[in-house]
Amino acid sequence: MTTLAQLAARHCKPLKGDAHRISPEDAASLLAALPGWALIEGGAAIQRTFRFKDYYQTLAFVNALAYVAHAQDHHPDLGVHYDSVVVRFSTHDVGGLSDNDFICAAKANQLA
């Protein structure tokens, strides 16, 4: 079984085409390493809501996640609120979930 630390240690790779799409079984297995994350949109994306004490901490997390997303060249959809951030990953170039989504989700967990 893959762990959070193992996922977070990996680096995203450019992926195109549905051959890189993760099966629902593999997605469920990888999701087990990501506390707080859930499959959404029929398994086409993963999402987690991160909660913070105040707006300052919320934005600090958003900025740190933006730095990681830029470094990995894999960018989440974000919903930013006063004390929370909704983070959603999906790989548009594969039409669903890829390894990159789980790698970046693990990095987000480590940031929080």
Buried (B, 14 or more C-beta within 10 A) or exposed (E): EBEBEEBBEBEBEEBEEEEBBBEEEBBEBBBEBBEBBEBEEEBBBBBBBBEBEEEEBBBEBBEBBEEBBEEBEBBBEBEEEEEBBBBBBBBEEBEBBBBBBBBBBBBBBBBB
